[in-house]
Amino acid sequence: MKKIITAVAIVANLSYAHTALMNCMENADGTIGCEAGFSDGSSATGVALKVVQDGKVILETKFDPNSEASFKKPQGEYTVIFDGGDGHALSIPSKAILK
């Protein structure tokens, strides 16, 4: 019985396992567009996106129903952070954003 309960717990934990994914690119209109989601196909709708510059959050928004977010490109170096919570965060430095 103990083995069955352990197996169910492991399977239940695996069903929640997914990795955060995000891609950002510079648009011709001076904005940065980001798309995000999770490796299991889950949407990023409503998930927080932050832009940090010099250690300060300069913009905070959420991904829209299409799992997309855009913002005006800041001057200088910055980092875009996808904050999916519970260990599902990732960041992209501005130098790594596609042009």
Buried (B, 14 or more C-beta within 10 A) or exposed (E): EEEEEEEEEEEEEEEEEBEBBBEBEBEEEEEBBBBBBBEEEBEBBEBBBBBBBEEEEEBEEEBEEEBBBBBEBBEEEBBBBBBBEEEBBBEBEBEEBEE
